[in-house]
Amino acid sequence: MSVMRTHAPEVSGSRPPRVREQAREVLLLMAFSAAVSVGCALLLVLTHLASGSGR
């Protein structure tokens, strides 16, 4: 994860667009997590179908 700054934004001079970067990181993490979940579900379904047809 990213490191948070410990000083206030006023100290650095200007407010950086850090919120957008954090939102982008969170969205990427959510998309990756959803892709892994869908992949696991597909793998389970495929193994279930493969074991069912082998009987």
N, CA, C and O atoms as CSV, one atom per row, in Angstrom:
chain,resi,resn,atom,element,x,y,z
A,1,MET,N,N,0.844,-1.186,0.000
A,1,MET,CA,C,0.000,0.000,0.000
A,1,MET,C,C,0.883,1.241,0.000
A,1,MET,O,O,2.089,1.157,0.229
A,2,SER,N,N,0.273,2.385,-0.257
A,2,SER,CA,C,1.036,3.614,-0.326
A,2,SER,C,C,1.255,4.201,1.064
A,2,SER,O,O,0.501,3.929,1.998
A,3,VAL,N,N,2.283,4.995,1.176
A,3,VAL,CA,C,2.623,5.616,2.456
A,3,VAL,C,C,1.883,6.933,2.576
A,3,VAL,O,O,1.888,7.743,1.649
A,4,MET,N,N,1.252,7.146,3.709
A,4,MET,CA,C,0.519,8.389,3.948
A,4,MET,C,C,1.473,9.447,4.503
A,4,MET,O,O,2.402,9.129,5.246
A,5,ARG,N,N,1.234,10.694,4.138
A,5,ARG,CA,C,2.057,11.771,4.673
A,5,ARG,C,C,1.598,12.126,6.076
A,5,ARG,O,O,0.408,12.060,6.386
A,6,THR,N,N,2.547,12.504,6.921
A,6,THR,CA,C,2.204,12.814,8.309
A,6,THR,C,C,1.971,14.294,8.532
A,6,THR,O,O,1.405,14.673,9.557
A,7,HIS,N,N,2.396,15.157,7.591
A,7,HIS,CA,C,2.190,16.590,7.787
A,7,HIS,C,C,0.950,17.061,7.047
A,7,HIS,O,O,0.480,16.418,6.109
A,8,ALA,N,N,0.432,18.195,7.491
A,8,ALA,CA,C,-0.797,18.738,6.905
A,8,ALA,C,C,-0.525,19.241,5.492
A,8,ALA,O,O,0.615,19.573,5.166
A,9,PRO,N,N,-1.562,19.303,4.642
A,9,PRO,CA,C,-1.361,19.792,3.262
A,9,PRO,C,C,-0.889,21.238,3.201
A,9,PRO,O,O,-0.208,21.622,2.251
A,10,GLU,N,N,-1.242,22.052,4.206
A,10,GLU,CA,C,-0.830,23.458,4.181
A,10,GLU,C,C,0.684,23.579,4.284
A,10,GLU,O,O,1.274,24.525,3.760
A,11,VAL,N,N,1.312,22.620,4.959
A,11,VAL,CA,C,2.757,22.676,5.163
A,11,VAL,C,C,3.486,22.477,3.838
A,11,VAL,O,O,4.513,23.113,3.600
A,12,SER,N,N,2.983,21.626,2.995
A,12,SER,CA,C,3.655,21.331,1.733
A,12,SER,C,C,3.483,22.449,0.712
A,12,SER,O,O,4.178,22.458,-0.304
A,13,GLY,N,N,2.589,23.377,0.950
A,13,GLY,CA,C,2.439,24.512,0.042
A,13,GLY,C,C,1.149,24.458,-0.751
A,13,GLY,O,O,0.399,25.433,-0.756
A,14,SER,N,N,0.870,23.367,-1.412
A,14,SER,CA,C,-0.370,23.252,-2.182
A,14,SER,C,C,-0.969,21.879,-1.956
A,14,SER,O,O,-0.282,20.943,-1.547
A,15,ARG,N,N,-2.246,21.774,-2.225
A,15,ARG,CA,C,-2.928,20.489,-2.033
A,15,ARG,C,C,-2.734,19.621,-3.259
A,15,ARG,O,O,-3.243,19.951,-4.330
A,16,PRO,N,N,-2.021,18.537,-3.132
A,16,PRO,CA,C,-1.824,17.667,-4.303
A,16,PRO,C,C,-3.085,16.856,-4.602
A,16,PRO,O,O,-3.890,16.609,-3.704
A,17,PRO,N,N,-3.261,16.445,-5.848
A,17,PRO,CA,C,-4.443,15.630,-6.200
A,17,PRO,C,C,-4.267,14.185,-5.760
A,17,PRO,O,O,-4.375,13.263,-6.570
A,18,ARG,N,N,-3.997,13.990,-4.470
A,18,ARG,CA,C,-3.729,12.657,-3.944
A,18,ARG,C,C,-4.999,11.822,-3.885
A,18,ARG,O,O,-4.934,10.597,-3.979
A,19,VAL,N,N,-6.154,12.464,-3.731
A,19,VAL,CA,C,-7.412,11.722,-3.601
A,19,VAL,C,C,-7.697,10.937,-4.870
A,19,VAL,O,O,-8.173,9.803,-4.813
A,20,ARG,N,N,-7.405,11.541,-6.015
A,20,ARG,CA,C,-7.625,10.836,-7.282
A,20,ARG,C,C,-6.730,9.627,-7.409
A,20,ARG,O,O,-7.163,8.570,-7.868
A,21,GLU,N,N,-5.476,9.778,-7.001
A,21,GLU,CA,C,-4.552,8.643,-7.073
A,21,GLU,C,C,-5.017,7.517,-6.160
A,21,GLU,O,O,-4.968,6.346,-6.538
A,22,GLN,N,N,-5.470,7.868,-4.958
A,22,GLN,CA,C,-5.957,6.842,-4.035
A,22,GLN,C,C,-7.207,6.172,-4.588
A,22,GLN,O,O,-7.360,4.955,-4.479
A,23,ALA,N,N,-8.102,6.959,-5.182
A,23,ALA,CA,C,-9.318,6.383,-5.760
A,23,ALA,C,C,-8.960,5.435,-6.903
A,23,ALA,O,O,-9.575,4.380,-7.055
A,24,ARG,N,N,-7.966,5.813,-7.705
A,24,ARG,CA,C,-7.550,4.953,-8.802
A,24,ARG,C,C,-6.955,3.654,-8.279
A,24,ARG,O,O,-7.227,2.580,-8.816
A,25,GLU,N,N,-6.141,3.752,-7.225
A,25,GLU,CA,C,-5.558,2.549,-6.628
A,25,GLU,C,C,-6.640,1.636,-6.069
A,25,GLU,O,O,-6.575,0.416,-6.224
A,26,VAL,N,N,-7.635,2.231,-5.418
A,26,VAL,CA,C,-8.718,1.434,-4.835
A,26,VAL,C,C,-9.523,0.755,-5.934
A,26,VAL,O,O,-9.880,-0.416,-5.809
A,27,LEU,N,N,-9.811,1.482,-7.011
A,27,LEU,CA,C,-10.564,0.885,-8.116
A,27,LEU,C,C,-9.783,-0.250,-8.775
A,27,LEU,O,O,-10.358,-1.277,-9.134
A,28,LEU,N,N,-8.480,-0.063,-8.931
A,28,LEU,CA,C,-7.665,-1.139,-9.505
A,28,LEU,C,C,-7.660,-2.358,-8.597
A,28,LEU,O,O,-7.739,-3.493,-9.069
A,29,LEU,N,N,-7.566,-2.123,-7.297
A,29,LEU,CA,C,-7.580,-3.240,-6.359
A,29,LEU,C,C,-8.920,-3.962,-6.383
A,29,LEU,O,O,-8.967,-5.191,-6.332
A,30,MET,N,N,-10.013,-3.198,-6.462
A,30,MET,CA,C,-11.343,-3.813,-6.523
A,30,MET,C,C,-11.520,-4.594,-7.819
A,30,MET,O,O,-12.095,-5.683,-7.813
A,31,ALA,N,N,-11.034,-4.050,-8.925
A,31,ALA,CA,C,-11.149,-4.754,-10.204
A,31,ALA,C,C,-10.332,-6.043,-10.188
A,31,ALA,O,O,-10.782,-7.075,-10.687
A,32,PHE,N,N,-9.136,-5.982,-9.616
A,32,PHE,CA,C,-8.306,-7.180,-9.519
A,32,PHE,C,C,-8.975,-8.229,-8.640
A,32,PHE,O,O,-8.983,-9.415,-8.970
A,33,SER,N,N,-9.535,-7.784,-7.519
A,33,SER,CA,C,-10.208,-8.707,-6.605
A,33,SER,C,C,-11.421,-9.350,-7.278
A,33,SER,O,O,-11.659,-10.548,-7.123
A,34,ALA,N,N,-12.179,-8.557,-8.021
A,34,ALA,CA,C,-13.342,-9.100,-8.722
A,34,ALA,C,C,-12.908,-10.100,-9.792
A,34,ALA,O,O,-13.551,-11.133,-9.978
A,35,ALA,N,N,-11.820,-9.792,-10.491
A,35,ALA,CA,C,-11.331,-10.709,-11.522
A,35,ALA,C,C,-10.879,-12.029,-10.909
A,35,ALA,O,O,-11.132,-13.093,-11.474
A,36,VAL,N,N,-10.218,-11.969,-9.767
A,36,VAL,CA,C,-9.787,-13.199,-9.096
A,36,VAL,C,C,-10.999,-14.000,-8.647
A,36,VAL,O,O,-11.021,-15.223,-8.780
A,37,SER,N,N,-12.011,-13.312,-8.113
A,37,SER,CA,C,-13.219,-14.009,-7.660
A,37,SER,C,C,-13.937,-14.691,-8.820
A,37,SER,O,O,-14.361,-15.841,-8.704
A,38,VAL,N,N,-14.071,-13.984,-9.931
A,38,VAL,CA,C,-14.731,-14.566,-11.100
A,38,VAL,C,C,-13.914,-15.738,-11.635
A,38,VAL,O,O,-14.476,-16.758,-12.034
A,39,GLY,N,N,-12.599,-15.594,-11.644
A,39,GLY,CA,C,-11.749,-16.688,-12.098
A,39,GLY,C,C,-11.894,-17.928,-11.230
A,39,GLY,O,O,-11.954,-19.046,-11.741
A,40,CYS,N,N,-11.950,-17.732,-9.919
A,40,CYS,CA,C,-12.132,-18.879,-9.011
A,40,CYS,C,C,-13.497,-19.528,-9.217
A,40,CYS,O,O,-13.612,-20.754,-9.216
A,41,ALA,N,N,-14.522,-18.712,-9.391
A,41,ALA,CA,C,-15.860,-19.262,-9.613
A,41,ALA,C,C,-15.899,-20.061,-10.915
A,41,ALA,O,O,-16.477,-21.147,-10.960
A,42,LEU,N,N,-15.292,-19.534,-11.964
A,42,LEU,CA,C,-15.246,-20.263,-13.234
A,42,LEU,C,C,-14.481,-21.574,-13.096
A,42,LEU,O,O,-14.887,-22.597,-13.647
A,43,LEU,N,N,-13.379,-21.538,-12.363
A,43,LEU,CA,C,-12.605,-22.755,-12.149
A,43,LEU,C,C,-13.422,-23.797,-11.400
A,43,LEU,O,O,-13.376,-24.980,-11.737
A,44,LEU,N,N,-14.165,-23.370,-10.390
A,44,LEU,CA,C,-15.016,-24.301,-9.649
A,44,LEU,C,C,-16.094,-24.902,-10.540
A,44,LEU,O,O,-16.350,-26.105,-10.489
A,45,VAL,N,N,-16.726,-24.062,-11.358
A,45,VAL,CA,C,-17.775,-24.555,-12.250
A,45,VAL,C,C,-17.194,-25.535,-13.263
A,45,VAL,O,O,-17.776,-26.588,-13.524
A,46,LEU,N,N,-16.044,-25.185,-13.829
A,46,LEU,CA,C,-15.431,-26.076,-14.820
A,46,LEU,C,C,-15.023,-27.410,-14.211
A,46,LEU,O,O,-15.222,-28.455,-14.831
A,47,THR,N,N,-14.458,-27.392,-13.010
A,47,THR,CA,C,-14.082,-28.662,-12.380
A,47,THR,C,C,-15.317,-29.471,-12.012
A,47,THR,O,O,-15.301,-30.701,-12.071
A,48,HIS,N,N,-16.386,-28.781,-11.631
A,48,HIS,CA,C,-17.626,-29.491,-11.310
A,48,HIS,C,C,-18.204,-30.149,-12.563
A,48,HIS,O,O,-18.630,-31.303,-12.530
A,49,LEU,N,N,-18.212,-29.404,-13.661
A,49,LEU,CA,C,-18.727,-29.964,-14.911
A,49,LEU,C,C,-17.837,-31.100,-15.410
A,49,LEU,O,O,-18.339,-32.099,-15.928
A,50,ALA,N,N,-16.536,-30.957,-15.261
A,50,ALA,CA,C,-15.619,-32.000,-15.724
A,50,ALA,C,C,-15.776,-33.270,-14.892
A,50,ALA,O,O,-15.728,-34.375,-15.432
A,51,SER,N,N,-15.962,-33.121,-13.594
A,51,SER,CA,C,-16.114,-34.312,-12.757
A,51,SER,C,C,-17.493,-34.945,-12.954
A,51,SER,O,O,-17.647,-36.156,-12.798
A,52,GLY,N,N,-18.488,-34.136,-13.295
A,52,GLY,CA,C,-19.828,-34.670,-13.533
A,52,GLY,C,C,-19.919,-35.426,-14.834
A,52,GLY,O,O,-20.647,-36.415,-14.922
A,53,SER,N,N,-19.191,-34.981,-15.856
A,53,SER,CA,C,-19.266,-35.656,-17.154
A,53,SER,C,C,-18.393,-36.908,-17.188
A,53,SER,O,O,-18.553,-37.746,-18.076
A,54,GLY,N,N,-17.473,-37.046,-16.233
A,54,GLY,CA,C,-16.588,-38.200,-16.220
A,54,GLY,C,C,-17.210,-39.435,-15.602
A,54,GLY,O,O,-16.616,-40.512,-15.651
A,55,ARG,N,N,-18.377,-39.305,-15.030
A,55,ARG,CA,C,-19.003,-40.455,-14.358
A,55,ARG,C,C,-19.589,-41.451,-15.312
A,55,ARG,O,O,-20.145,-42.463,-14.885
